[in-house]
């Protein structure tokens, strides 16, 4: 499995973050997010989740059909192994604070970030418009860290009832969470390469994301 790595400048030790891709691969947008996080003082690893069916896969945002075979080929068992591998890599880096690891993911990656919080001893985890989380609600009782969720109120892919079901499952499991619905944003609002990009929502969610990581990982 290949992965994209972004390192902060300077000497010392830093928290680690596993960055989880959308269905369109570890593309320019995900690499840009990695660089932005690294500039805030985190060691970032973005694993290639489609590595079993493609190498360095990327597809255009208007060509979901290209991504679907790889999307459908991933399994919970396989992704769990990938998450453990990324976590173990961070643990081996001399500039990483081993007990301060977090995750963040977008769309597909939002779902995988939820799984990461359940299968790894994370200190923080963030999901942006995590489609597919309902299939993982059996893992809610295993969440290690308070989970930060972002949703677009105008998201036509993830109905608000689904969001409510997710939050109720986390509540029923007795786990801490932060749930943010930006009523004026749609799916993919954080990505400036997508037609659904909403600069206000992206800026506001990003500020909260950084504050959350500052609190949980630093």
Backbone as ProteinMPNN parsed JSONL, in Angstrom:
{"seq_chain_A": "XXXXXXXXXXXXXXXXXXXXXXXXXXXXXXXXXXXXXXXXXXXXXXXXXXXXXXXXXXXXXXXXXXXXXXXXXXXXXXXXXXXXXXXXXXXXXXXXXXXXXXXXXXXXXXXXXXXXXXXXXXXXXXXXXXXXXXXXXXXXXXXXXXXXXXXXXXXXXXXXXXXXXXXXXXXXXXXXXXXXXXXXXXXXXXXXXXXXXXXXXXXXXXXXXXXXXXXXXX", "coords_chain_A": {"N_chain_A": [[0.842, -1.195, 0.0], [0.669, 2.11, -0.978], [1.205, 5.477, 0.226], [0.461, 8.922, 0.812], [2.536, 11.349, 2.175], [2.819, 14.004, 4.477], [4.786, 16.358, 6.071], [5.315, 18.381, 8.983], [7.048, 21.546, 9.302], [10.188, 22.179, 10.931], [11.796, 21.159, 14.032], [11.327, 18.647, 16.564], [8.539, 16.984, 18.193], [5.383, 15.791, 17.005], [1.762, 15.555, 16.841], [0.035, 12.852, 15.136], [-1.807, 12.312, 12.111], [-4.202, 10.455, 10.365], [-5.227, 10.676, 7.158], [-8.045, 10.403, 5.186], [-9.225, 9.427, 2.09], [-11.539, 10.632, -0.486], [-13.824, 8.978, -2.781], [-12.483, 9.471, -5.082], [-9.814, 9.147, -5.034], [-6.392, 9.577, -3.774], [-5.941, 12.444, -4.455], [-5.211, 15.667, -5.999], [-6.65, 17.425, -4.355], [-6.847, 16.034, -1.879], [-4.14, 15.789, -1.32], [-3.552, 18.469, -1.012], [-5.078, 19.056, 1.264], [-3.654, 17.472, 3.066], [-1.224, 18.875, 3.127], [-2.086, 21.289, 4.217], [-2.899, 20.495, 6.767], [-0.459, 19.571, 7.754], [0.975, 21.945, 7.891], [-0.136, 23.017, 10.121], [1.096, 21.704, 12.129], [1.191, 18.834, 12.273], [1.958, 15.407, 11.646], [1.184, 13.808, 8.717], [-0.45, 11.095, 7.182], [-1.722, 9.712, 4.283], [-3.316, 7.07, 3.283], [-3.484, 4.945, 0.366], [-6.449, 3.842, -0.362], [-7.553, 2.25, -2.323], [-5.697, 0.407, -3.109], [-5.668, -2.313, -3.579], [-6.921, -2.802, -5.959], [-6.065, -0.917, -7.764], [-3.331, 1.26, -8.664], [-2.177, 4.242, -7.336], [-4.62, 5.563, -7.869], [-6.731, 7.95, -9.407], [-9.574, 9.896, -10.146], [-11.749, 12.006, -12.115], [-14.007, 14.414, -10.657], [-16.45, 14.445, -11.871], [-16.777, 11.949, -12.85], [-17.785, 9.538, -11.599], [-18.335, 6.925, -12.222], [-15.964, 5.719, -12.965], [-14.691, 5.397, -10.56], [-16.307, 3.665, -9.117], [-15.989, 0.729, -9.359], [-13.68, 0.274, -7.815], [-14.392, 1.429, -5.419], [-16.484, -0.272, -4.609], [-15.053, -2.556, -4.242], [-13.625, -2.426, -1.902], [-13.34, -3.641, 1.449], [-14.543, -4.031, 4.826], [-12.81, -5.493, 6.411], [-10.413, -5.346, 4.923], [-9.948, -2.538, 4.837], [-9.706, -2.032, 7.551], [-7.286, -3.309, 8.06], [-5.652, -1.651, 6.519], [-5.91, 0.772, 7.888], [-4.737, 0.073, 10.337], [-2.141, -0.367, 9.453], [-1.387, 2.232, 8.593], [-1.566, 3.541, 11.041], [0.386, 2.13, 12.49], [2.641, 2.866, 11.044], [2.798, 5.597, 11.679], [3.334, 5.318, 14.394], [5.933, 4.465, 14.32], [7.461, 6.607, 13.592], [9.988, 8.898, 14.437], [9.392, 11.551, 15.0], [6.785, 11.705, 15.857], [4.218, 12.021, 18.25], [3.307, 9.367, 19.959], [0.988, 8.666, 21.384], [-0.877, 10.439, 20.561], [-2.799, 10.447, 18.176], [-4.84, 11.07, 15.388], [-7.722, 11.045, 13.143], [-9.061, 11.962, 9.935], [-11.563, 12.3, 7.481], [-13.204, 12.388, 4.251], [-16.339, 12.135, 2.751], [-16.387, 9.013, 1.361], [-14.049, 8.65, 2.866], [-14.915, 9.834, 5.22], [-16.621, 7.924, 6.254], [-14.71, 5.888, 6.669], [-13.107, 7.123, 8.547], [-14.746, 7.102, 10.757], [-14.793, 4.343, 11.229], [-12.069, 4.049, 11.794], [-11.881, 5.348, 14.251], [-13.128, 3.503, 15.804], [-11.586, 1.162, 15.648], [-8.992, 1.799, 16.22], [-6.856, 3.202, 18.776], [-7.567, 6.107, 18.943], [-7.139, 9.66, 19.519], [-8.703, 11.614, 18.539], [-11.201, 12.14, 16.011], [-12.56, 12.849, 12.814], [-15.298, 13.3, 10.632], [-16.278, 14.272, 7.522], [-19.225, 14.678, 5.841], [-19.904, 11.793, 5.819], [-20.77, 9.367, 3.979], [-22.326, 6.185, 4.109], [-21.826, 5.492, 6.734], [-23.98, 4.404, 8.271], [-23.817, 1.621, 7.837], [-21.887, 0.891, 9.562], [-22.691, 1.199, 12.141], [-22.831, -0.668, 14.132], [-20.359, -0.576, 15.231], [-20.309, 1.585, 16.884], [-20.24, 1.528, 19.674], [-17.595, 1.108, 20.182], [-16.097, 3.354, 19.803], [-13.297, 5.384, 20.356], [-12.582, 8.06, 20.759], [-14.14, 11.321, 21.217], [-16.297, 12.003, 18.557], [-16.227, 14.05, 15.693], [-18.606, 15.275, 13.572], [-19.453, 16.446, 10.327], [-21.958, 17.764, 8.244], [-23.796, 18.5, 5.248], [-26.643, 20.438, 5.018], [-28.071, 20.529, 2.678], [-27.412, 18.281, 1.359], [-27.913, 15.921, -1.035], [-27.257, 13.307, -1.149], [-27.01, 12.212, 1.349], [-29.504, 11.814, 3.416], [-31.198, 13.777, 5.936], [-32.473, 12.242, 7.859], [-30.905, 9.977, 7.95], [-28.583, 11.036, 9.037], [-29.591, 11.68, 11.559], [-30.129, 9.101, 12.518], [-27.554, 8.086, 12.772], [-26.433, 9.742, 14.752], [-28.133, 9.167, 16.885], [-27.452, 6.499, 17.317], [-24.811, 6.746, 18.195], [-25.243, 8.213, 20.505], [-26.812, 6.331, 21.934], [-24.886, 4.448, 22.393], [-23.479, 5.669, 24.315], [-21.391, 7.389, 23.757], [-19.214, 10.217, 23.262], [-19.688, 13.105, 21.163], [-19.602, 15.528, 18.482], [-21.852, 17.236, 16.572], [-22.353, 18.726, 13.545], [-24.335, 20.509, 11.411], [-24.394, 22.132, 8.449], [-26.624, 24.122, 7.207], [-26.846, 25.358, 4.758], [-25.183, 24.155, 2.962], [-24.021, 21.691, 0.572], [-23.34, 18.27, -0.447], [-19.895, 17.428, -0.33], [-18.93, 19.968, 0.251], [-16.523, 20.985, 1.199], [-14.551, 20.791, -0.699], [-12.702, 22.469, -3.034], [-12.462, 21.802, -5.665], [-14.772, 20.811, -6.576], [-18.093, 21.191, -7.923], [-19.928, 21.616, -5.959], [-18.696, 22.997, -3.992], [-18.556, 25.069, -1.159], [-17.493, 27.991, -0.096], [-17.814, 29.458, 2.331], [-18.906, 27.556, 4.13], [-16.849, 25.669, 4.041], [-14.682, 27.112, 5.121], [-15.616, 27.672, 7.693], [-16.123, 25.108, 8.777], [-13.547, 24.087, 8.652], [-12.148, 25.721, 10.442], [-13.33, 24.904, 12.856], [-12.548, 22.245, 12.8], [-9.746, 22.458, 13.093], [-9.641, 23.616, 15.631], [-10.748, 21.561, 17.135], [-8.849, 19.456, 16.724], [-6.672, 20.731, 17.893], [-7.505, 20.801, 20.572], [-7.871, 18.046, 21.173], [-5.58, 16.646, 20.32], [-3.344, 18.104, 20.927]], "CA_chain_A": [[0.0, 0.0, 0.0], [1.351, 3.391, -0.975], [0.541, 6.525, 0.987], [1.013, 10.259, 0.662], [3.02, 11.817, 3.472], [3.1, 15.435, 4.621], [5.477, 16.597, 7.339], [5.415, 19.78, 9.411], [8.388, 22.099, 9.346], [10.763, 22.354, 12.254], [12.197, 19.999, 14.802], [10.463, 18.326, 17.685], [7.573, 15.907, 17.983], [4.08, 16.298, 16.582], [0.699, 14.557, 16.723], [-0.122, 12.243, 13.818], [-3.172, 12.262, 11.578], [-4.495, 9.612, 9.203], [-6.128, 11.405, 6.269], [-8.751, 9.37, 4.419], [-9.633, 9.951, 0.793], [-12.844, 10.437, -1.108], [-13.804, 7.893, -3.767], [-11.751, 9.909, -6.268], [-8.406, 8.846, -4.853], [-5.522, 10.524, -3.073], [-5.753, 13.355, -5.578], [-4.657, 16.98, -5.662], [-7.37, 17.997, -3.214], [-6.441, 15.344, -0.649], [-2.753, 16.176, -1.056], [-3.602, 19.842, -0.501], [-5.543, 18.963, 2.65], [-2.527, 16.959, 3.837], [-0.268, 19.973, 3.32], [-2.683, 22.266, 5.137], [-2.836, 19.938, 8.122], [0.946, 19.537, 8.161], [1.377, 23.311, 8.253], [-0.648, 23.288, 11.473], [1.929, 21.004, 13.102], [0.835, 17.424, 12.381], [2.487, 14.47, 10.662], [-0.01, 13.312, 8.027], [-0.329, 9.977, 6.246], [-2.971, 9.479, 3.54], [-3.151, 5.78, 2.603], [-4.22, 4.685, -0.881], [-7.409, 2.816, 0.049], [-7.907, 1.39, -3.454], [-4.45, -0.2, -3.578], [-5.852, -3.715, -3.976], [-7.461, -2.88, -7.32], [-5.439, 0.091, -8.63], [-2.184, 1.954, -8.1], [-2.245, 5.708, -7.448], [-5.861, 5.845, -8.587], [-7.403, 9.237, -9.327], [-10.563, 10.117, -11.207], [-12.38, 13.322, -12.08], [-15.183, 14.476, -9.797], [-17.657, 14.214, -12.67], [-16.669, 10.611, -13.446], [-17.926, 8.595, -10.495], [-18.38, 5.56, -12.745], [-14.6, 5.186, -12.96], [-14.31, 5.071, -9.182], [-17.199, 2.712, -8.462], [-15.468, -0.636, -9.176], [-12.71, 0.266, -6.716], [-15.182, 1.731, -4.225], [-17.232, -1.467, -4.205], [-14.126, -3.652, -3.961], [-13.041, -2.353, -0.566], [-14.062, -4.366, 2.491], [-14.248, -3.554, 6.172], [-11.604, -6.188, 6.863], [-9.262, -4.793, 4.237], [-9.722, -1.165, 5.268], [-9.204, -2.104, 8.922], [-5.853, -3.614, 7.95], [-4.987, -0.449, 6.016], [-5.865, 1.729, 8.994], [-3.736, -0.387, 11.295], [-0.84, -0.141, 8.83], [-1.099, 3.667, 8.673], [-1.339, 3.843, 12.461], [1.685, 1.56, 12.863], [3.677, 3.707, 10.43], [2.93, 6.788, 12.521], [3.963, 4.917, 15.655], [7.356, 4.213, 14.087], [8.164, 7.831, 13.217], [10.597, 9.511, 15.63], [8.849, 12.883, 15.274], [5.353, 11.602, 16.157], [3.785, 11.714, 19.617], [2.615, 8.115, 19.657], [-0.33, 8.56, 22.023], [-1.728, 11.515, 20.048], [-3.083, 10.162, 16.778], [-6.219, 11.333, 14.997], [-8.083, 10.737, 11.754], [-10.037, 12.832, 9.279], [-11.9, 11.779, 6.167], [-14.223, 13.09, 3.487], [-17.223, 11.252, 1.989], [-15.912, 7.658, 1.69], [-13.105, 8.776, 3.969], [-15.65, 10.127, 6.445], [-17.038, 6.615, 6.77], [-13.537, 5.162, 7.144], [-12.645, 7.79, 9.767], [-15.599, 6.553, 11.827], [-14.256, 3.014, 11.517], [-10.761, 4.225, 12.426], [-12.103, 5.693, 15.663], [-13.581, 2.285, 16.496], [-10.607, 0.068, 15.633], [-7.687, 2.299, 16.655], [-6.942, 4.012, 19.999], [-7.369, 7.488, 18.522], [-7.469, 10.746, 20.44], [-9.66, 12.478, 17.861], [-11.59, 11.659, 14.68], [-13.464, 13.784, 12.137], [-15.936, 12.804, 9.408], [-17.019, 15.205, 6.683], [-20.264, 14.034, 5.008], [-19.488, 10.397, 5.737], [-21.745, 8.423, 3.448], [-22.054, 4.786, 4.415], [-21.629, 5.243, 8.168], [-24.988, 3.51, 8.847], [-23.383, 0.221, 7.768], [-20.876, 0.67, 10.608], [-23.207, 1.634, 13.438], [-22.522, -1.691, 15.122], [-19.061, -0.24, 15.819], [-20.419, 2.834, 17.642], [-19.86, 1.308, 21.07], [-16.139, 0.957, 20.291], [-15.42, 4.618, 19.528], [-12.316, 5.727, 21.384], [-12.51, 9.508, 20.976], [-15.327, 12.06, 20.783], [-16.26, 12.078, 17.094], [-16.737, 15.289, 15.116], [-19.308, 15.04, 12.313], [-19.921, 17.573, 9.526], [-22.93, 17.402, 7.205], [-24.451, 19.582, 4.533], [-28.092, 20.353, 5.111], [-28.617, 20.379, 1.331], [-26.783, 17.09, 0.78], [-28.917, 15.036, -1.609], [-26.758, 11.937, -1.049], [-27.154, 11.759, 2.736], [-30.688, 12.461, 3.987], [-31.059, 14.178, 7.34], [-32.9, 11.135, 8.718], [-29.735, 9.122, 8.114], [-27.737, 11.733, 10.019], [-30.215, 11.508, 12.87], [-29.936, 7.713, 12.941], [-26.15, 7.938, 13.181], [-26.235, 10.42, 16.042], [-28.855, 8.405, 17.905], [-26.673, 5.29, 17.614], [-23.665, 7.152, 19.006], [-25.807, 8.541, 21.814], [-27.219, 5.092, 22.599], [-23.66, 3.765, 22.805], [-22.887, 6.423, 25.412], [-20.14, 7.984, 23.296], [-19.237, 11.66, 23.053], [-19.651, 13.499, 19.759], [-19.997, 16.875, 18.078], [-22.596, 17.087, 15.322], [-22.492, 20.035, 12.913], [-25.05, 20.52, 10.132], [-24.374, 23.439, 7.797], [-27.892, 24.008, 6.488], [-26.752, 25.976, 3.446], [-24.14, 23.476, 2.191], [-24.351, 20.394, 0.004], [-22.315, 17.23, -0.345], [-18.601, 17.823, -0.869], [-18.788, 21.417, 0.369], [-15.175, 21.387, 1.576], [-13.603, 20.574, -1.798], [-12.774, 23.573, -3.993], [-12.429, 21.259, -7.023], [-16.1, 20.288, -6.884], [-19.093, 22.217, -8.178], [-20.691, 21.813, -4.725], [-17.858, 23.72, -3.027], [-19.154, 26.23, -0.501], [-16.34, 28.556, 0.611], [-18.129, 29.824, 3.714], [-19.019, 26.325, 4.918], [-15.526, 25.064, 4.129], [-13.867, 27.894, 6.05], [-16.146, 27.533, 9.057], [-15.876, 23.742, 9.231], [-12.101, 23.912, 8.829], [-11.773, 26.377, 11.699], [-13.747, 24.026, 13.941], [-11.693, 21.057, 12.736], [-8.447, 22.784, 13.682], [-9.834, 23.792, 17.075], [-10.961, 20.222, 17.691], [-7.562, 18.758, 16.778], [-5.856, 21.423, 18.892], [-7.961, 20.354, 21.898], [-7.781, 16.596, 21.394], [-4.283, 16.069, 19.996], [-2.225, 18.906, 21.445]], "C_chain_A": [[0.876, 1.243, 0.0], [0.537, 4.389, -0.161], [1.224, 7.847, 0.687], [1.339, 10.786, 2.052], [3.224, 13.324, 3.428], [3.664, 15.67, 6.019], [5.446, 18.079, 7.697], [6.863, 20.255, 9.383], [8.881, 22.178, 10.787], [11.089, 21.04, 12.932], [11.23, 19.792, 15.948], [9.545, 17.169, 17.364], [6.186, 16.507, 17.775], [3.032, 15.189, 16.662], [0.646, 14.009, 15.299], [-1.576, 12.209, 13.395], [-3.221, 11.345, 10.358], [-5.566, 10.332, 8.389], [-6.728, 10.424, 5.27], [-9.501, 9.978, 3.244], [-11.12, 9.855, 0.512], [-12.732, 9.272, -2.095], [-12.935, 8.221, -4.971], [-10.24, 9.779, -6.108], [-7.667, 9.866, -4.005], [-5.05, 11.519, -4.138], [-5.202, 14.699, -5.117], [-5.338, 17.588, -4.446], [-6.929, 17.347, -1.906], [-4.991, 15.692, -0.309], [-2.682, 17.608, -0.513], [-4.076, 19.863, 0.955], [-4.408, 18.461, 3.552], [-1.52, 18.065, 4.13], [-0.798, 21.004, 4.298], [-2.618, 21.772, 6.577], [-1.398, 19.936, 8.631], [1.43, 20.918, 8.586], [0.894, 23.694, 9.645], [0.114, 22.509, 12.542], [1.551, 19.564, 13.347], [1.579, 16.629, 11.303], [1.293, 13.761, 10.035], [0.354, 12.151, 7.112], [-1.701, 9.736, 5.62], [-2.835, 8.186, 2.752], [-4.001, 5.678, 1.348], [-5.191, 3.526, -0.637], [-7.8, 1.864, -1.08], [-6.718, 0.566, -3.944], [-4.611, -1.656, -4.002], [-6.344, -3.861, -5.413], [-6.841, -1.87, -8.277], [-4.246, 0.7, -7.905], [-2.297, 3.447, -8.385], [-3.485, 6.151, -8.236], [-6.327, 7.275, -8.331], [-8.441, 9.291, -10.437], [-11.172, 11.495, -11.038], [-13.639, 13.276, -11.227], [-16.477, 14.254, -10.566], [-17.643, 12.844, -13.345], [-16.698, 9.551, -12.342], [-17.896, 7.15, -10.986], [-16.995, 4.912, -12.752], [-14.196, 4.713, -11.57], [-15.102, 3.895, -8.607], [-16.653, 1.288, -8.347], [-14.492, -0.743, -8.008], [-13.406, 0.529, -5.378], [-15.877, 0.477, -3.701], [-16.313, -2.627, -3.834], [-13.541, -3.594, -2.553], [-13.945, -3.082, 0.431], [-13.69, -3.804, 3.854], [-12.971, -4.211, 6.696], [-10.351, -5.595, 6.229], [-8.932, -3.39, 4.702], [-9.211, -1.139, 6.707], [-7.71, -2.402, 8.923], [-5.077, -2.391, 7.468], [-4.853, 0.61, 7.107], [-4.8, 1.344, 10.011], [-2.323, -0.146, 10.755], [-0.439, 1.328, 8.909], [-0.791, 4.082, 10.108], [0.04, 3.337, 12.899], [2.825, 2.376, 12.268], [3.901, 4.962, 11.259], [3.646, 6.457, 13.83], [5.481, 4.759, 15.509], [8.147, 5.486, 13.78], [8.716, 8.535, 14.462], [10.041, 10.883, 15.963], [7.358, 12.873, 15.573], [5.144, 11.29, 17.634], [2.854, 10.515, 19.524], [1.213, 8.02, 20.247], [-1.287, 9.649, 21.55], [-1.911, 11.356, 18.535], [-4.558, 10.427, 16.509], [-6.477, 10.9, 13.568], [-9.07, 11.776, 11.253], [-10.3, 12.279, 7.893], [-13.098, 12.488, 5.572], [-15.001, 12.092, 2.641], [-16.887, 9.79, 2.324], [-14.969, 7.706, 2.886], [-13.763, 9.132, 5.29], [-16.16, 8.853, 7.095], [-15.843, 5.875, 7.37], [-12.971, 5.806, 8.402], [-13.464, 7.332, 10.972], [-15.098, 5.17, 12.229], [-12.911, 3.116, 12.227], [-10.905, 4.514, 13.92], [-12.53, 4.477, 16.471], [-12.479, 1.238, 16.622], [-9.221, 0.495, 16.088], [-7.855, 3.15, 17.903], [-6.675, 5.49, 19.707], [-7.726, 8.47, 19.637], [-8.461, 11.727, 19.834], [-9.976, 11.928, 16.489], [-12.674, 12.568, 14.12], [-14.001, 13.132, 10.876], [-16.679, 13.942, 8.736], [-17.937, 14.393, 5.78], [-19.931, 12.576, 4.727], [-20.598, 9.472, 5.27], [-21.355, 6.992, 3.773], [-21.833, 4.482, 5.879], [-22.716, 4.333, 8.741], [-24.598, 2.034, 8.812], [-22.401, -0.131, 8.872], [-21.399, 0.978, 12.009], [-23.038, 0.58, 14.523], [-21.195, -1.452, 15.813], [-19.14, 0.962, 16.759], [-19.965, 2.673, 19.088], [-18.369, 1.187, 21.283], [-15.391, 2.266, 20.066], [-14.514, 5.007, 20.689], [-12.344, 7.207, 21.753], [-13.847, 10.153, 20.638], [-15.239, 12.31, 19.28], [-16.907, 13.366, 16.621], [-17.312, 15.0, 13.732], [-19.649, 16.371, 11.643], [-20.849, 17.057, 8.433], [-23.41, 18.66, 6.497], [-25.951, 19.413, 4.592], [-28.767, 20.182, 3.764], [-28.006, 19.178, 0.607], [-27.865, 16.139, 0.267], [-28.493, 13.568, -1.547], [-26.976, 11.348, 0.35], [-28.352, 12.47, 3.348], [-30.508, 12.751, 5.473], [-31.54, 13.083, 8.3], [-31.744, 10.18, 8.96], [-28.767, 9.731, 9.127], [-28.288, 11.522, 11.427], [-30.015, 10.085, 13.39], [-28.517, 7.472, 13.441], [-25.937, 8.535, 14.562], [-26.947, 9.672, 17.161], [-28.099, 7.139, 18.28], [-25.469, 5.616, 18.478], [-24.117, 7.521, 20.418], [-26.148, 7.283, 22.595], [-26.013, 4.311, 23.09], [-22.959, 4.495, 23.947], [-21.572, 7.087, 25.044], [-20.311, 9.485, 23.064], [-19.096, 11.993, 21.575], [-19.928, 14.993, 19.648], [-20.662, 16.725, 16.715], [-22.882, 18.466, 14.741], [-23.186, 19.864, 11.564], [-25.017, 21.949, 9.603], [-25.541, 23.466, 6.812], [-27.8, 24.498, 5.046], [-25.729, 25.289, 2.538], [-24.634, 22.136, 1.667], [-23.226, 19.399, 0.209], [-21.018, 17.731, -0.975], [-18.288, 19.298, -0.708], [-17.365, 21.875, 0.679], [-14.198, 21.409, 0.405], [-13.744, 21.652, -2.869], [-12.642, 23.115, -5.445], [-13.787, 20.73, -7.459], [-17.076, 21.438, -7.088], [-19.901, 22.541, -6.932], [-19.891, 22.558, -3.655], [-18.588, 24.933, -2.482], [-18.067, 26.878, 0.346], [-16.617, 28.941, 2.053], [-18.184, 28.58, 4.6], [-17.653, 25.679, 5.102], [-14.663, 25.787, 5.156], [-14.317, 27.692, 7.486], [-15.899, 26.138, 9.613], [-14.386, 23.516, 9.492], [-11.624, 24.54, 10.129], [-12.151, 25.506, 12.896], [-12.898, 22.768, 13.983], [-10.353, 21.325, 13.401], [-8.557, 22.983, 15.185], [-10.01, 22.448, 17.769], [-9.635, 19.469, 17.8], [-6.631, 19.407, 17.799], [-6.213, 20.931, 20.301], [-7.642, 18.899, 22.164], [-6.371, 16.033, 21.216], [-3.101, 16.856, 20.545], [-2.438, 19.267, 22.902]], "O_chain_A": [[1.725, 1.411, 0.875], [-0.647, 4.184, 0.107], [2.407, 7.89, 0.351], [0.534, 10.687, 2.979], [3.744, 13.857, 2.447], [3.09, 15.234, 7.017], [5.54, 18.935, 6.817], [7.79, 19.447, 9.435], [8.092, 22.236, 11.731], [10.712, 19.963, 12.47], [10.415, 20.661, 16.258], [9.747, 16.458, 16.38], [5.863, 17.576, 18.294], [3.372, 14.01, 16.562], [1.153, 14.635, 14.368], [-2.471, 12.09, 14.232], [-2.398, 11.446, 9.448], [-6.673, 10.566, 8.872], [-6.002, 9.699, 4.59], [-10.295, 10.907, 3.392], [-11.857, 9.115, 1.165], [-11.673, 8.658, -2.224], [-12.674, 7.348, -5.799], [-9.478, 10.248, -6.953], [-8.229, 10.874, -3.576], [-3.93, 11.443, -4.643], [-4.776, 14.842, -3.971], [-4.681, 18.198, -3.602], [-6.667, 18.046, -0.927], [-4.654, 15.869, 0.862], [-1.85, 17.915, 0.342], [-3.536, 20.602, 1.778], [-4.222, 18.96, 4.662], [-1.021, 18.177, 5.25], [-0.046, 21.534, 5.116], [-2.319, 22.538, 7.493], [-1.142, 20.258, 9.791], [2.205, 21.044, 9.534], [1.452, 24.593, 10.274], [-0.184, 22.636, 13.729], [1.577, 19.101, 14.487], [1.798, 17.117, 10.194], [0.477, 13.176, 10.747], [1.332, 12.21, 6.366], [-2.702, 9.577, 6.319], [-2.287, 8.201, 1.65], [-5.092, 6.244, 1.271], [-4.796, 2.362, -0.699], [-8.324, 0.781, -0.819], [-6.73, 0.079, -5.074], [-3.761, -2.179, -4.722], [-6.201, -4.925, -6.015], [-7.066, -1.954, -9.484], [-4.166, 0.656, -6.677], [-2.489, 3.861, -9.529], [-3.409, 6.988, -9.135], [-6.321, 7.752, -7.196], [-8.211, 8.79, -11.537], [-11.119, 12.082, -9.957], [-14.265, 12.225, -11.09], [-17.498, 13.909, -9.969], [-18.394, 12.6, -14.289], [-15.756, 8.775, -12.179], [-17.48, 6.252, -10.254], [-16.87, 3.702, -12.567], [-13.448, 3.745, -11.425], [-14.62, 3.205, -7.709], [-16.843, 0.672, -7.298], [-14.485, -1.745, -7.293], [-13.064, -0.06, -4.352], [-15.861, 0.2, -2.502], [-16.746, -3.577, -3.182], [-13.02, -4.593, -2.058], [-15.164, -3.125, 0.264], [-12.643, -3.175, 4.011], [-12.153, -3.561, 7.346], [-9.349, -5.369, 6.908], [-7.766, -3.074, 4.938], [-8.369, -0.307, 7.045], [-6.956, -1.814, 9.698], [-3.976, -2.122, 7.947], [-3.816, 1.26, 7.232], [-4.05, 2.196, 10.488], [-1.422, 0.232, 11.503], [0.701, 1.646, 9.248], [0.121, 4.869, 10.358], [0.77, 4.04, 13.597], [3.859, 2.561, 12.91], [5.04, 5.351, 11.517], [4.469, 7.237, 14.308], [6.219, 4.906, 16.484], [9.375, 5.446, 13.715], [7.986, 8.743, 15.431], [10.195, 11.347, 17.092], [6.722, 13.927, 15.546], [5.801, 10.414, 18.198], [1.723, 10.646, 19.054], [0.343, 7.364, 19.674], [-2.391, 9.772, 22.079], [-1.266, 12.034, 17.735], [-5.42, 10.053, 17.304], [-5.571, 10.447, 12.868], [-9.811, 12.385, 12.025], [-9.378, 11.842, 7.206], [-13.898, 13.102, 6.278], [-14.414, 11.3, 1.904], [-17.084, 9.369, 3.464], [-15.08, 6.896, 3.806], [-13.253, 8.788, 6.356], [-16.14, 8.71, 8.318], [-15.948, 5.301, 8.454], [-12.409, 5.109, 9.246], [-12.934, 7.192, 12.074], [-14.99, 4.859, 13.415], [-12.641, 2.357, 13.157], [-10.15, 3.995, 14.743], [-12.318, 4.425, 17.683], [-12.443, 0.5, 17.607], [-8.359, -0.353, 16.318], [-8.905, 3.77, 18.077], [-5.682, 6.053, 20.168], [-8.49, 8.165, 20.552], [-9.0, 12.579, 20.539], [-9.118, 11.311, 15.858], [-13.578, 13.001, 14.834], [-13.257, 12.49, 10.135], [-17.604, 14.513, 9.314], [-17.478, 13.523, 5.041], [-19.709, 12.171, 3.586], [-21.288, 8.862, 6.086], [-20.179, 6.635, 3.715], [-21.667, 3.317, 6.241], [-22.413, 3.542, 9.635], [-25.016, 1.271, 9.684], [-22.111, -1.305, 9.101], [-20.623, 1.012, 12.964], [-23.095, 0.901, 15.71], [-20.92, -2.044, 16.857], [-18.136, 1.324, 17.373], [-19.37, 3.587, 19.659], [-17.906, 1.162, 22.423], [-14.162, 2.285, 20.133], [-14.916, 4.964, 21.852], [-12.154, 7.567, 22.915], [-14.616, 9.596, 19.855], [-14.213, 12.78, 18.789], [-17.989, 13.736, 17.076], [-16.604, 14.541, 12.836], [-20.081, 17.312, 12.309], [-20.567, 16.051, 7.782], [-23.429, 19.746, 7.076], [-26.474, 18.351, 4.251], [-29.913, 19.738, 3.701], [-28.079, 19.082, -0.618], [-28.648, 15.611, 1.056], [-29.288, 12.682, -1.859], [-27.108, 10.134, 0.507], [-28.23, 13.623, 3.761], [-29.764, 12.062, 6.172], [-31.064, 13.005, 9.433], [-31.612, 9.63, 10.053], [-28.205, 9.027, 9.966], [-27.545, 11.225, 12.362], [-29.759, 9.891, 14.579], [-28.305, 6.747, 14.413], [-25.335, 7.909, 15.435], [-26.417, 9.557, 18.266], [-28.103, 6.743, 19.445], [-25.134, 4.861, 19.391], [-23.457, 7.183, 21.401], [-25.819, 7.171, 23.776], [-26.097, 3.593, 24.087], [-21.966, 4.006, 24.486], [-20.729, 7.324, 25.91], [-21.393, 9.96, 22.719], [-18.462, 11.253, 20.823], [-20.417, 15.629, 20.581], [-20.078, 16.141, 15.802], [-23.566, 19.279, 15.362], [-22.688, 19.161, 10.685], [-25.546, 22.864, 10.233], [-25.457, 22.904, 5.721], [-28.598, 24.091, 4.203], [-25.439, 25.793, 1.453], [-25.54, 21.525, 2.234], [-22.278, 19.657, 0.951], [-21.036, 18.377, -2.023], [-17.466, 19.836, -1.449], [-17.031, 23.036, 0.445], [-13.12, 21.992, 0.516], [-14.776, 21.742, -3.533], [-12.701, 23.937, -6.359], [-13.939, 20.253, -8.584], [-16.92, 22.514, -6.511], [-20.496, 23.615, -6.842], [-20.367, 22.727, -2.533], [-19.161, 25.722, -3.233], [-17.744, 26.36, 1.416], [-15.754, 28.771, 2.914], [-17.591, 28.547, 5.678], [-17.331, 25.197, 6.188], [-13.992, 25.151, 5.968], [-13.492, 27.557, 8.39], [-15.513, 25.985, 10.772], [-14.015, 22.832, 10.445], [-10.796, 23.966, 10.836], [-11.376, 25.386, 13.845], [-12.562, 22.274, 15.059], [-9.875, 20.507, 14.188], [-7.672, 22.569, 15.934], [-9.482, 22.228, 18.859], [-9.329, 18.906, 18.851], [-5.886, 18.714, 18.492], [-5.329, 20.676, 21.119], [-7.193, 18.549, 23.255], [-6.001, 15.061, 21.876], [-1.986, 16.339, 20.621], [-1.598, 19.939, 23.501]]}, "name": "protein", "num_of_chains": 1, "seq": "XXXXXXXXXXXXXXXXXXXXXXXXXXXXXXXXXXXXXXXXXXXXXXXXXXXXXXXXXXXXXXXXXXXXXXXXXXXXXXXXXXXXXXXXXXXXXXXXXXXXXXXXXXXXXXXXXXXXXXXXXXXXXXXXXXXXXXXXXXXXXXXXXXXXXXXXXXXXXXXXXXXXXXXXXXXXXXXXXXXXXXXXXXXXXXXXXXXXXXXXXXXXXXXXXXXXXXXXXX"}
